[in-house]
């Protein structure tokens, strides 16, 4: 781990008394583009760890890597070797239970793993940013069925779709280009839809 990662606040303890602390930590994670990890101090023996990846890429693109597929097997190993009771070994939507005594150490290791996965995910995305993931979504979150929808739209609806997306989310360059290409295929001049 490099010096910068050592200086980052990797997680925070949430005792539910100060709800503002979670929002501050969330904003901090978004500013630093790091995962938001929270240890919920909710019990005397077990604590819950939650992690959220949204602060890393802020929905600018999909994740190439399915992060849960990397964390779930490690969590199963933890459950086995820590002898976590089966009724407590729950892994759901970026959230899992651990023994209270292990929470800090696991949160630190989780942070390191998520940072490594994030870096690798960016490398894979940069290799092919037009990738459609296995669920059928492009890097901007549009499903491949959207291409068929574009072909079936009337010229006027297509122009409205183009203008709406260009105005509301001009950074969705791939999707704007797809609509523009469909407009060009239909011989609709750019002066008609670029207004």
N, C-alpha and C positions, 0 to 999 in steps of 0.2 A: 504494500500500500504506500502511495507517495505522501509527501509532507502535507499537501493540500487536503487530502482525504482525512489525515489525522486531525486536522484543525476543524473539520466540519462537525456540526452537531448531528450525530447519526440517528438519534431517536429521542423521544421524550416520554416521560412518565405521565400518565393521565390518571388522576384520582377522582375525576368527575366533579371536583369542587370548583375548578377554574376553567370554564368552557372557553374563555378567551385564549388560553394557552395553546389549545389545539389549533385555533385559527392562525395564531402568530407562527406556530411551527409550520403549518401548511404554507403560509406565505413565504417563510424562510426557505422551505424546500423548493418551492416554485422559482424563487429568485436564484437559487444555487443549482437548479435542475438536478436534484437528487431525490431518491425515494423518500416518501413520508412514512416513517415507522413510529408506531405508538405502542407503548406497553401499558395496557389497562391494568391498573392496580385494583383489581376487583375482588380479590379473595385472600385468604390467609395461606393457602397451599398452592393454588394455581393462578397464574396470570395469563391474560390473553395478549397476543402480539398481533397487531394489524399492520399491513403494509399497503401502500398505494403508489402506483407508478405514474399516475397522471402528471405530477409535477416535473417529471423528466422530459416528456415530449409534448405535454399540454395539448394533446389531441391533434398535433400537427401531422401525424402519420400513425399508421397501425404498427403494432409490434410484430416483427418477423418471428421472433422467438416466443414460444408459449412459456412464460416464466414459471407458471404453476407446475408445468411438467418437470421442471428442474428442482423446484422446492419440495414438492409433495414426497418424492422418494427419500429426500434427506430428512424430512419430518418423520416419515415412517421409521427410519433408522433411529432417530432420536427417541421416538416412542418405545421402540424395542429395547434399546440399551439403557434408557432412563427408567424403564419399567413404568411408563405412564399408563394408568388403567385404561382399558379400551373404551370405556364410556366417557373418558376425558380426551381421548386422542381424536380431536375433530379438526379437520382442515377444510375450511369453507371460504371461498371468495377472498383470498388474501388475508385470512384470519385463522389463527390456531392457538391452542392452549399448550402451555408448558408449565413445569414446576417453577414456582416463584424464584427459587434459588438459581435457576438457569436463565431467567429472562434476559438479564443484561448481556450475558455472554452470547446468547442466541441472537439478540437484536443486533449486536455488533457484527457477528458473522453474517447475518442476513443482509445487513447494509453492504458489506464487502461483496457478497455474492450478487446482489442486485446491481451494484455498480459495474461489476465485471460483465454481467449479462447485458446490461444497458450498452456498454461499450461494444460488445460483440454484435448486438442487435443493430447498432448504428452502422457498423462495418458491413454487415449483410445487406442492410437497406441501401447503403451507398453503392454497393455493387450492382444493384438493380432496383432503382426507386420506382419502377413501373410494375413491380411485382404485384401479383394478385395472390393473397395468402390462401391457405387451404379452406378457409371459410368463404372465399369468393369476394373478398374486399380488396380494393386497391389501396394505395398508401394514404389516400385522403379519406378513407372510410366509406367510399361508395361501393356498393355491391355490383358485381359484373352484370347483373340483370338490368342495371341502370342503362347500359349500352343499348339493350333492346328497347327500353322505355324511350330513349332518345329517338330511335329510328321510327317509333310509332307515333311520336308527337306531331301535331300539325306545325306548319311553319311558324305561325304566330305564337304557339305555346313554346316552341323551341327558342324563339327570340326572347320571350319573357323569361324563360329558364336561364338563358345566357346572361341577360341584364341583371336578373335577380341575384344570381351567384356572383357575378362580377362586382355588384354593389355591396352585397352582404358579406362576402368572403373572398376578396380578390387574391388571397394567397393560395387558393385551391387551383393552382395553375394547371395541373393534369386534367382535372375535370372541366375547367373552362376551355381548355384546348380540345377536349373530346367534343364538347358542344359546338365549338367553333368549326371543327372538322366536319361535323354533320351538317352544319349550315353551309359550308363551302361545297360539300357533295351535292347539296340541293341547288347550287348556283345562286344562293342568296348573297347579294353583295354586302361587303362589310359596312358600307355607309348606312345600310338599313338596320343593322343590329348593333353597331358600335356607338350609337347616339347616347 
